[in-house]
Amino acid sequence: MAPRTLTAAASRYVTRRIRGREATVDQGWQTRAWEMYDSTPEVRFAANWLANAMSGLTLFAGRRGEDGTIEPAPPGHRAAELVAGIAGGPDGQAQLLADFGPHLLVPGEAWIVIRPIVKRGVITGESWHVLSVKEVTTRGAKMTAEIDGAEVEIPPYDEENPDETAPAAIRVWESHPARQIEADSPVRASIQLLEELQLLNAAVAAIARSRLTGRGILLVPKGTRFPGTPAEGDAEDDLIDVLMTVAATAYKDPESAAATVPIILEVPAEAIGDIKRLTFESDFDELALKLRDEAIRRFANGLDVPAEILLGMGGINHWGVWALSQEAIRLGVEPRGATVCHALTTQWLRPILEDEDDPDADEWLVWYDSSGLRVRTNRSETALKVFEAGGISAKALRRETGFDESDAPTAEEEAADDEDDTPEGEDLPADETTSEPEQNPDAQPSATAAAVTVMAPGEGLLAAADGLIWAALTTAGKRLLNSPACPRSQRSQWTSTDPARLHTLLPVDAAQVEQRRLLDDAWSRTPEIAGRYGLDPDCLTATLDDYTRALLTAGIDHEYALVVKVVASCVGTPA
């Protein structure tokens, strides 16, 4: 799916623009688009999905580096302080971004209104609001915004003499390619299609009602009557009255016997052939369902995210779901995050820095971090497999599967488990010797000695293996940073991260380890290390490689305490 280019636009309300087309707060089609949001579940789902996704973005201050990446502002910088204070902090920013989801998907525009909180002539804070085009009106040179049910007057922004105590209004919109001043949105292009969908919904509803109340016409020979009950004697009821009574009962109480049990009618044999049923069903009944599904699919294809987000992901494995989610973030979430950031940069951050005489005001911008949305799928299952292979600790397993340390077994429970693991009737050997046994350097190690060595590799070997693992993760992290897994626009934010831990922040699957050559040449020194400690180099290389690959695909940090388990299987093997 090729991405649709979204052109971000933003402007602050000033007097000279009020006479132009920008004064038009509702472009006509936007009212109809909001009606579709209120009446069409598919539109509401798409808008709410985008809102929830955008709430996962994190705002930060930065500037564009020479390679095009965004470099975060250093701690304590004025730009960083201003961006950190947007909407009161991270929680408010998440809500602010979420509010933009429906606005940018449905009408294609919204207003940010910033109201300074003034107490006794002193500004103590700000309140941030995202308002729709229906909540902002202009009359002549006057603009008012409806906030919490009250009208708030917004004076024009004076660039030369700004009033810090006055509310500010910033229009944010996706520009239409044919006319930059007009808003555009996926729903705008789908309004006619959505109107067809509403007609089809009405048709399907009418078909459902007709099948409940009008099941056709029953033709019976004239004079056919329904026999009465023994209590009624020889009296007979009119057949039409009986059928209507049964139909009414079935409609009011679908679970009653009248809704499922057939009516038993005893008639002369020669009259059976004359009883016929005519229905009003047509080919359009089935066609309406197909047309409705097609309309929903076309609307899904018109969104700026993979259609499966709206249609469902049944039959797609977890890696396919992960890939579609990443594509949805790239095509639908990040471009709209960039739109909001563009507005905050050009109409809010830079004007403030310019008023404060910052010489680099034009370089700083508001940007977003989407790493919080890129959650690795099936992480719990992967962590369990790595734990069973001895690659992570029980503490790490609890963390990755959603448990905390309060769920860890107590010492008494662990002791009881150890007792349960002891074979019944078998005494374990005990060595009560307090001094080290004499060893013959020419003698081959016994099985018992080898087992003891496996459980307690030397500190030198552990340190060497730890260094090899850490160097391999560092190599993989550097290659991952320069791969498509990390877009160029986001690489600057990871430059301060230790490359050996980068795989815990960026998703990596097993196939990507080979495709991106993350571990190529990572084990070139392993034969030398193995020879130094008398180990099989192939065994040590394979063991370290398996463990490191497990860490990369699981997104889990390496722990020195686990090295003893990793190399234990190779200790005692002939070199």
Sequence and secondary structure as in RCSB ss.txt:
>XXXX:A:sequence
MAPRTLTAAASRYVTRRIRGREATVDQGWQTRAWEMYDSTPEVRFAANWLANAMSGLTLFAGRRGEDGTIEPAPP
GHRAAELVAGIAGGPDGQAQLLADFGPHLLVPGEAWIVIRPIVKRGVITGESWHVLSVKEVTTRGAKMTAEIDGA
EVEIPPYDEENPDETAPAAIRVWESHPARQIEADSPVRASIQLLEELQLLNAAVAAIARSRLTGRGILLVPKGTR
FPGTPAEGDAEDDLIDVLMTVAATAYKDPESAAATVPIILEVPAEAIGDIKRLTFESDFDELALKLRDEAIRRFA
NGLDVPAEILLGMGGINHWGVWALSQEAIRLGVEPRGATVCHALTTQWLRPILEDEDDPDADEWLVWYDSSGLRV
RTNRSETALKVFEAGGISAKALRRETGFDESDAPTAEEEAADDEDDTPEGEDLPADETTSEPEQNPDAQPSATAA
AVTVMAPGEGLLAAADGLIWAALTTAGKRLLNSPACPRSQRSQWTSTDPARLHTLLPVDAAQVEQRRLLDDAWSR
TPEIAGRYGLDPDCLTATLDDYTRALLTAGIDHEYALVVKVVASCVGTPA
>XXXX:A:secstr
       EEEEE  GGGTTSGGG    SHHHHHHHHHHH HHHHHHHHHHHHHHTT EEEEEEE TTS EEE  T
T HHHHHHHTGGGSHHHHHHHHHHHHHHHHTTSEEEEEEEEEEETTEEEEEEEEEE TTSEEEETTEEEEEETTE
EEEE    SSS  TTS EEEEEEEEETTEEEEE  HHHHTHHHHHHHHHHHHHHHHHHHHHHH   EEE  TT E
EE  GGGTT EEEHHHHHHHHHHHHHH TTSGGGTS       GGGGGG EEE    HHHHHHHHHHHHHHHHHH
HHSSS THHHH  TT  HHHHHHHHHHHIIIIIHHHHHHHHHHHIIIIIHHHHHHTT TTGGGEEEEEE GGG  
 TTHHHHHHHHHHTT S HHHHHHHTT  GGGS  HHHHHHHHHHHS TT         S     TTS   HHHH
HHHHHS  HHHHHHHHHHHHHHHHHHHHHHHTSTTS GGGGGGGTTS GGGGGGTS   HHHHHHTTTTTTTTTT
HHHHHHHTT  HHHHHHHHHHHHHHHHHHT    GGGHHHHHGGGTTS  
